[in-house]
Amino acid sequence: MFARHRSSLFILLAHPALILFVNASASAADESVIGVGHRRQLFVDGSLIERTDDVRRVLHHPTRREIALQSEHRWEKYGVSYMVTFRDGDRFRAWYRVDAALLGKTPRRAMTAYAESDDGIHWRKPKLGIIEFEGSKENNLVWDGRGANMAPFRDDNPQAKPDERYKAIVRARDVYALVSPDGLHWKSAEKNPIFTDRPFDSHNIAFWDPQEKQYVAYTRGVRRDGKLGRGMQSRFKGGVRWVRRATSKDFRNWTTLEPIRTGDAPREEFYTNATIRYQRAPDYLLMFPSRFATAREPKPGWEFGKGVNDIAFLSSRDGIHFDRTFLEAFIRPGLDQGNWHERSLYMERGILQTSPTELSLFCMQNWRLPTVQIRRYTIRPDGFVSVQAGYRGGELLTKPLRFSGRRLFLNYSTSAIGSFQVEIQDRDGKPLAGFALADCPEIYGDRIDAAVRWNAGDDVSSLAGKAVRIRFVMSDADLFAFRFGQ
């Protein structure tokens, strides 16, 4: 009897259609496993999470620090803003907009200035001798040509020409491309603009994306679908200020600008975007738009009109779909009353690691006032969002993952009585021998990148390449990130 059934089963499985079905099922099962390799993983979205019990994802807020840049010279009299900064070799570099006071001419003129720093905290404005201003080249100006609101970047495209190692976009009415061999001496890449589908007023961002292996731009735009968010008024024929994206292989020819997507989140006015590929965890793009609440009037009679703004936080894995889990502000206007008017607060583009335990971000504040400034903020590495458990404890289980590496590292913080334990399971949720919860001594403290140990040690290389789940059991603790590595 068994032999007859076995023969029938063989015939059925040998049928081409069933073979295809079996292969398709195996393929579908394999696609359900998320490949993380040795790349650091954050919890800015919920894409890695299968289940949570009594834990929540929490948005953290950076700490306000000292003023990094402020108006000091006549060419900066009406403001410093729209900064772009990044590490370049052994120094940090920054480019920022200045609004100059001109003798006997129009009251102001927008240009681009340059600053640099050894530590990302204390900045100097070198006398470059490039641009003449009121009869002298003793200044830090690098661009006074067509367009303003420059957004430079170092082009790490292996195919980039040496005399175009640095690139930028600037906004006139349309958007133009610039190139430079050193980030100081700039020229137009093309006579014609690269984007003409207005509006573009604010800071439009471009960069070489090593993950996508192409140039990416995020510009101003208009969104006309969805429900208006709190404090918003309908503008632009029923729409709101928004962010658009385009890509290019050569920096000259670009795809059509496409609005970013945020699911069912309410429509909100996004004035700037400050989008950046997060270098510590390159799977993620982070965006810090200036959110403009146009219907509010905290300063009645303010000559520039209604409105107040703060800084929001978004994240994306594909560059077009952005997670809007966190609708609360990333940075509030705060106690500084100079931030409580329209367009007073812009996140600048750049995240600098200024110590092993500190990231520095920059925010323009007090726009339109004599106290206008670019201020530094700090946050722990990867510290934008955590999975947080209270005193009574909770846990998180990941979806099936496939990793490479020898050890599992965590970025975490506990109280004096808080703790973590970590279990590695197979795809079906069965604890793996030697990596069960009972095999993991309690973990406590505050570490940026600490290896998990079980009773038998910290070597997980026997599981590399297999589909596994990670179970985190925690109490009075925050988990910011994890990664596999050597």
C-alpha positions in Angstrom: 0.0 0.0 0.0 2.8 2.5 1.0 4.8 1.5 -2.1 1.8 2.3 -4.4 1.3 5.8 -2.7 5.0 6.5 -2.9 5.0 5.7 -6.7 2.0 8.0 -7.2 3.7 10.7 -5.2 6.8 10.4 -7.4 4.7 10.7 -10.6 2.9 13.8 -9.2 6.1 15.5 -8.2 7.6 14.7 -11.6 4.8 16.6 -13.3 6.3 19.8 -14.8 3.5 22.0 -13.5 4.0 20.7 -10.0 7.8 21.1 -10.2 7.2 24.7 -11.1 4.8 25.1 -8.2 7.3 23.7 -5.8 10.1 25.9 -7.1 7.8 29.0 -7.0 6.9 28.2 -3.4 10.5 27.8 -2.4 11.3 31.1 -4.2 8.5 32.9 -2.5 9.7 31.6 0.9 13.2 32.7 0.1 12.0 36.2 -0.8 10.3 36.6 2.6 13.8 36.6 4.2 15.3 40.0 4.5 19.0 40.1 3.6 20.8 42.4 6.0 24.4 41.2 5.4 26.7 43.1 7.8 24.9 46.4 7.4 23.6 48.2 10.5 19.9 48.1 10.9 17.8 50.9 12.5 14.2 51.0 13.7 13.2 54.2 12.0 10.5 52.2 10.2 8.8 48.9 11.1 10.0 46.9 8.1 12.2 44.5 10.2 9.6 43.9 12.9 7.3 40.8 13.0 5.8 41.3 16.4 6.1 43.5 19.5 4.7 43.0 23.0 4.7 46.0 25.4 7.4 47.9 23.6 7.1 51.0 21.4 9.1 52.8 18.8 10.1 56.3 20.0 11.4 59.3 18.2 14.3 60.9 20.0 15.2 64.6 19.9 18.7 66.1 19.5 20.2 68.3 22.1 20.7 72.0 21.4 24.4 73.1 21.5 26.4 76.2 20.7 26.2 78.5 17.7 28.3 77.2 14.8 28.0 80.1 12.3 26.6 83.5 12.6 26.6 86.8 10.7 29.9 88.6 11.2 30.7 90.4 7.9 28.9 92.8 5.5 28.5 90.0 3.0 26.6 88.1 5.8 24.6 91.0 7.2 21.1 89.7 6.2 21.6 86.1 7.1 23.5 82.8 7.0 21.4 79.8 6.0 21.1 76.7 3.7 24.3 75.1 4.9 25.7 71.8 3.4 28.4 70.1 5.4 30.3 66.8 5.2 33.7 65.3 6.1 36.2 65.6 3.4 39.5 63.8 4.2 41.0 65.1 7.4 38.6 68.1 7.8 35.0 69.1 7.8 33.8 71.4 5.1 30.7 73.6 4.8 29.0 75.8 2.2 26.3 78.2 3.2 24.2 81.0 1.7 24.9 84.6 2.8 22.7 87.6 2.1 25.0 90.6 1.6 24.5 94.3 2.2 25.7 96.2 -0.8 26.9 99.9 -0.8 24.9 102.1 -2.9 23.1 99.3 -4.7 20.2 96.9 -4.1 19.7 96.2 -0.3 20.9 92.6 -0.4 22.4 90.0 -2.6 22.5 86.2 -2.1 25.9 84.5 -2.6 27.7 81.3 -1.3 30.4 81.3 1.4 32.7 78.6 2.7 33.8 77.4 6.2 35.9 74.6 7.5 36.6 72.8 10.8 39.0 70.3 12.3 36.4 68.9 14.7 33.0 69.7 13.2 32.3 72.0 16.2 34.6 75.0 15.9 34.4 76.7 12.5 36.7 79.1 10.7 36.0 81.3 7.6 39.2 81.4 5.6 40.1 84.3 3.3 40.1 82.6 0.0 40.8 85.4 -2.5 38.3 84.1 -5.1 35.3 86.5 -5.2 35.6 90.3 -5.1 33.3 92.0 -2.7 33.3 95.8 -2.4 36.8 96.0 -3.9 38.4 93.2 -1.9 38.9 89.5 -2.2 39.7 89.0 1.5 36.6 87.0 2.2 35.3 83.4 2.2 33.0 83.7 -0.8 33.0 81.0 -3.4 30.0 81.7 -5.7 28.3 84.9 -6.8 27.1 83.8 -10.2 23.8 82.7 -11.5 21.6 81.1 -8.9 21.8 80.9 -5.1 21.0 78.3 -2.4 23.9 76.1 -3.4 23.9 72.5 -2.5 27.4 71.0 -3.1 28.6 67.5 -2.7 31.8 65.5 -3.3 31.2 63.2 -6.2 32.4 59.8 -5.3 31.3 58.3 -8.6 34.3 56.3 -9.8 33.6 57.7 -13.3 33.7 61.4 -12.2 36.2 63.6 -13.9 39.0 65.1 -11.7 37.9 68.6 -12.7 34.3 67.8 -11.6 35.1 66.0 -8.4 32.7 68.4 -6.6 29.3 69.1 -8.0 26.4 71.3 -6.9 23.0 72.5 -7.9 21.8 76.2 -7.5 18.4 77.7 -7.8 17.6 80.8 -9.9 14.0 80.6 -11.1 15.1 77.2 -12.5 17.7 74.8 -11.2 21.3 74.8 -12.7 24.2 72.4 -12.3 27.7 73.5 -11.2 31.1 71.6 -11.1 34.4 72.2 -9.4 37.8 70.5 -9.0 38.2 71.5 -5.4 34.8 72.7 -4.0 36.0 76.3 -4.1 36.3 77.3 -7.7 33.0 76.7 -9.4 31.6 77.0 -13.0 28.4 76.1 -14.7 28.2 72.5 -15.9 25.7 73.4 -18.7 24.3 76.6 -20.1 20.7 75.4 -19.7 19.0 74.5 -16.5 18.6 70.8 -15.4 15.1 71.4 -13.9 12.5 73.8 -15.1 9.3 72.4 -13.6 8.8 75.1 -10.9 8.5 75.9 -8.0 12.0 75.6 -6.6 12.2 78.4 -4.0 14.1 77.0 -1.0 17.0 74.6 -0.7 17.1 71.9 -3.4 19.5 69.0 -2.6 21.5 66.8 -4.9 24.1 64.1 -4.3 25.8 60.9 -5.7 24.1 57.9 -4.1 26.6 55.0 -3.8 23.7 52.6 -3.0 21.8 53.4 -6.1 24.9 54.2 -8.2 23.3 57.3 -9.6 22.8 61.0 -8.9 19.7 61.9 -6.9 18.0 65.2 -6.4 15.3 66.3 -4.0 13.6 69.5 -4.8 10.6 71.7 -3.9 7.3 70.9 -5.4 3.5 70.7 -4.8 1.3 68.0 -3.5 -2.4 68.1 -4.2 -3.8 64.8 -2.8 -4.8 63.8 0.7 -6.1 65.3 3.8 -4.6 68.6 5.2 -2.6 68.2 8.4 -3.1 70.2 11.6 -2.3 73.9 11.2 -2.2 73.8 7.4 -4.0 76.0 4.9 -4.7 74.9 1.3 -2.3 76.5 -1.1 -1.2 76.1 -4.8 -4.7 75.3 -6.1 -5.6 73.1 -3.2 -2.1 71.7 -2.7 0.8 72.2 -0.3 4.5 72.7 -0.6 6.1 69.3 -1.0 9.3 67.4 -2.0 10.1 65.8 -5.4 12.7 63.4 -6.5 14.6 62.8 -9.8 17.7 60.7 -10.7 20.5 60.9 -13.3 23.4 58.8 -14.5 25.5 61.8 -15.8 24.3 64.8 -13.7 23.2 66.5 -16.9 20.1 64.5 -18.0 17.5 63.8 -15.3 14.3 61.9 -15.0 11.0 63.7 -14.5 10.6 65.0 -11.0 8.3 62.8 -9.0 6.6 63.6 -5.6 7.7 61.5 -2.7 5.1 59.3 -1.2 4.2 59.1 2.5 1.2 56.8 2.5 -1.8 57.9 4.4 0.0 60.6 6.4 -1.7 64.0 6.4 -0.6 66.6 3.9 1.9 69.0 5.5 3.8 71.9 4.1 7.4 70.8 3.6 9.5 73.8 2.8 13.1 72.4 2.8 14.2 68.7 2.9 17.9 68.2 3.9 17.8 64.6 2.6 20.9 62.5 3.2 22.1 58.9 2.9 22.9 57.9 6.4 26.5 56.7 6.2 26.5 54.5 9.4 23.5 52.6 8.1 23.5 53.1 4.3 20.2 51.2 3.8 18.4 54.3 4.9 17.8 57.8 3.5 16.9 60.3 6.2 14.9 63.5 5.5 14.5 66.5 7.9 12.0 68.8 6.2 11.1 72.2 7.6 7.3 71.8 8.3 5.5 75.1 7.7 2.2 75.6 9.6 0.8 78.3 7.4 -2.5 78.9 9.3 -0.9 79.9 12.6 0.0 83.5 13.6 2.1 83.6 16.8 3.3 87.1 16.0 0.3 89.2 14.9 1.4 91.9 12.5 4.7 90.2 11.6 5.6 92.0 8.3 6.4 88.8 6.4 3.0 87.1 7.0 1.5 84.2 8.9 3.1 80.9 9.8 5.5 79.1 12.1 7.6 76.0 11.5 9.5 73.1 13.0 11.6 70.2 11.8 10.1 66.8 10.9 11.7 63.4 10.5 11.2 60.9 7.7 13.0 57.8 6.5 13.1 55.8 3.3 14.7 52.6 2.0 13.9 53.1 -1.7 14.2 56.9 -2.0 10.6 57.6 -3.0 8.4 56.0 -0.3 9.1 57.8 3.0 7.9 56.5 6.4 5.8 59.0 8.4 5.3 57.1 11.6 6.5 60.0 13.6 4.2 63.0 13.0 5.5 64.9 16.1 8.4 67.3 15.6 12.0 66.2 15.6 13.1 69.8 16.6 10.7 72.3 18.0 11.1 76.1 17.9 11.7 75.9 21.6 12.1 78.7 24.2 14.0 80.9 21.7 11.2 83.3 20.8 13.2 84.3 17.7 12.1 80.9 16.2 8.3 81.6 16.5 7.6 83.2 13.2 7.4 82.0 9.6 10.4 80.2 8.0 12.5 80.8 11.1 13.8 77.2 11.4 15.6 75.1 8.7 17.5 71.9 9.1 20.8 72.1 7.3 22.1 69.3 5.2 24.7 67.1 6.8 25.3 64.7 9.7 28.8 64.7 11.1 30.3 62.1 13.5 32.1 64.5 15.9 33.0 61.9 18.5 32.6 58.1 19.0 29.4 58.8 21.0 28.1 61.9 19.2 26.6 63.0 15.9 26.3 66.7 15.1 23.5 68.2 13.1 22.9 71.8 12.2 19.9 74.0 12.2 19.4 77.6 10.9 17.4 79.7 13.4 16.1 83.2 13.9 15.7 83.8 10.1 15.0 87.5 9.3 16.3 88.7 12.6 19.8 90.2 13.4 20.4 87.1 15.6 20.1 84.7 12.6 22.5 81.8 13.2 23.3 78.2 12.4 23.3 76.2 15.6 24.8 72.8 16.3 22.6 70.0 17.8 23.8 66.5 18.9 22.4 63.1 19.1 23.9 59.7 19.9 25.0 57.6 16.8 21.9 55.9 15.3 19.8 57.6 18.1 17.0 58.9 16.0 14.5 56.2 16.9 14.6 53.4 19.4 12.5 50.4 20.4 11.7 51.2 24.1 10.5 49.0 26.9 9.3 50.3 30.3 10.0 48.9 33.8 7.6 45.9 33.4 9.4 44.8 30.2 8.5 43.7 26.7 9.9 42.1 23.6 10.4 42.4 19.9 10.7 39.6 17.3 12.2 40.3 13.9 11.1 39.0 10.6 13.3 36.3 9.1 16.7 37.7 8.3 19.8 36.5 6.5 23.2 37.9 7.7 26.9 37.7 7.2 29.5 38.0 9.9 30.7 36.4 13.2 29.1 38.5 15.9 25.9 40.4 16.7 26.4 44.0 17.9 23.8 46.2 19.6 23.4 50.0 20.1 21.5 50.1 23.4 20.9 52.0 26.6 19.4 50.6 29.9 18.8 52.1 33.3 20.7 50.7 36.3 18.1 48.0 36.8 17.2 47.6 33.1 18.4 44.8 30.9 18.4 42.9 27.6 18.4 39.3 26.6 18.7 38.1 23.0 17.6 34.9 21.4 18.2 33.7 17.9 15.5 31.5 16.4 15.1 29.6 13.2 12.7 30.8 10.5 9.8 29.0 12.3 10.4 30.6 15.6 12.2 27.7 17.3 15.2 28.8 19.6 18.5 27.6 18.2 20.7 25.5 20.4 23.2 27.6 22.3 21.3 30.8 21.4 18.1 30.5 23.4 17.0 33.2 25.9 18.2 31.0 28.8 21.7 30.9 27.2 22.0 34.7 27.2 23.2 36.5 30.4 21.5 39.8 31.1 22.9 42.7 29.2 22.9 46.2 30.8 24.7 49.5 30.4 24.9 52.0 27.6 26.9 51.1 24.5 27.1 52.2 20.9 28.4 49.0 19.5 28.7 46.0 21.9 28.8 42.3 21.0 26.1 40.0 22.4 27.4 37.0 24.3 25.7 33.7 25.1 27.0 31.2 27.6 29.0 29.5 24.8 30.5 32.8 23.6 29.7 35.4 20.9 30.4 33.5 17.7 27.3 33.3 15.5 29.1 32.5 12.3 27.5 29.0 12.2 24.2 30.8 11.5 25.5 33.1 8.7 23.6 32.7 5.5 20.6 31.0 7.1 17.2 32.4 7.7 16.9 33.4 11.4 14.8 35.6 13.6 16.1 37.7 16.5 14.1 38.0 19.7 14.9 40.9 22.0 13.5 40.7 25.5 14.1 44.0 27.4 13.2 46.0 30.4 13.6 49.8 31.1 15.8 50.0 28.0 16.2 51.4 24.5 17.4 49.5 21.5 18.6 51.8 18.7 20.3 49.6 16.2 21.9 46.2 15.5 24.4 44.8 13.1 26.3 41.6 12.3 30.1 41.9 11.9 33.5 40.5 12.7 
